Amino acid sequence: MADRLKSRTQELTRAELEIMQILWERGSGFVNDILEALPEPKPAYNTVSTVVRILEKKGFVTHRAYGKSHEYSPLVDRDTYTQGFMSSVLNNFFGGSPSRMVSFLSSNKSISMEEADEIMKLLQK
């Protein structure tokens, strides 16, 4: 059980995240559904199938079998993953300090001062 929870806090690769975004949007899907939703140039069917099985092994998705076909569904919701990912960014790059992160973002003009103030108010709650 601890290994399964630990695996869910892993960062996803770009390809894994792209597939998870589709599953989060749709709720579930077969490999063909996922492939159809991917932008051009589309990867090979086997590539998508392999990435989905990796996501299942990591504990991010599960499947329901219909004969030889499998319908995949997320086990980890988007908010849970985002919270873990952002917590990791906060700890790894900003020493766990939300104010340092907001300072970094505002100094790089990624966010306005109004947005920074709003973020700080949210963090204080």
N, C-alpha and C positions, 0 to 999 in steps of 0.2 A: 504494500500500500504506500509506504513512504517513497519507494522508487517511482511509483506512478505519479504521485504528487510532485516529486522533484522534476520529473520529465516534463510536466506541464508548465514549469517555469522557464524552460529552455526558450531561447530565441528561435524563431522560425527563420528558415532561409527565405530568400526572395520568392522562389518558386512555391515553397510551402505556404507562405503568407498569401500569395496570389490565389491559391486553391482554397485556403481557409476563407478568404474574403467572399468567394463565390458560394461556399457552403453556408457561411453566415447569412448571406443575402437570401439564398434559396431555402435554407432549412435542411435540405438534403439533396442528393443527386447521384446519378450513376456517372461513371467515367465519361460516357458520351455527353451527358449534360454539362459536366464541368468543361470538357474540351470545347463544346459549342460556345460557352460563355467566355472563354479565353480570347484575348485579342490576337490579331495577326502579328507576326507569323505564328501560327499555332504549332505547339509541339506535337510529337508523335503520340498516338494513343498509349503506347507502352510506357512512354515517359510520364504521362499523367497518372497512369495506373500505378507506376512505381512510387511516385511522390505521395499518392494517397495512401498506399500501403505503409510507407515510412511514417506518415502522420498517424496512422492507426497504431503502429508499433510504439510511437512516442506517447500515445495516449490522448491525442488531440481529436481523433475521430473514431467512430465505431461503424459497423456495417450490419445490414440485414441482407441475408442471402435469399435470392429468388432463383433457384436452380444454380446455374453457373454465373449469373449476374449478381452484382453486389450494389446495394444502395447505401451510400455513405452519408453520415450525419455528424455534425460537430459534437464533441463531448465537452469542449471548453468554449464558453461563450466569448464574444468579442470583448466585452467589458472586462472580464476576468483576465484575458490575455493582455489587454492594453494596460490594465493596472499593474500586472506583474512586470511587463516590459518597461513601463515608465518608472516603476520603483527601481528596477535594475539600472536604468539610465541615471536616475537621481543619485543612487548610491555609488555607482561606478565612476561617474564624471563630476559630480557635485558634492561628494562627501555627505550625501543624505540631506543636504540643505536646500529646501525649496527656494529660499531667497537668493542663493547663489545661482540656481538654475534660471530664475526669473531675471536676475541681473545679467546673466550671460545672453539670454534671448533678447532682452531689451537693448543691450549694448551692440548687438549684431543687427539691430533694426529688424529682427524677425517679427517683433510684436510692438505695438504702440504702447505708450505709457498708460493709456486708459485700460488696455488689455492687461498690462502688468498689474495695475491696481486691482482689477477685477480678479485676476488669478490669486493675488495675495489675500483678498477678502475671502475667496473660496477656500483657500488653504487654512485660514484662521478658523473656519467653521469646523 
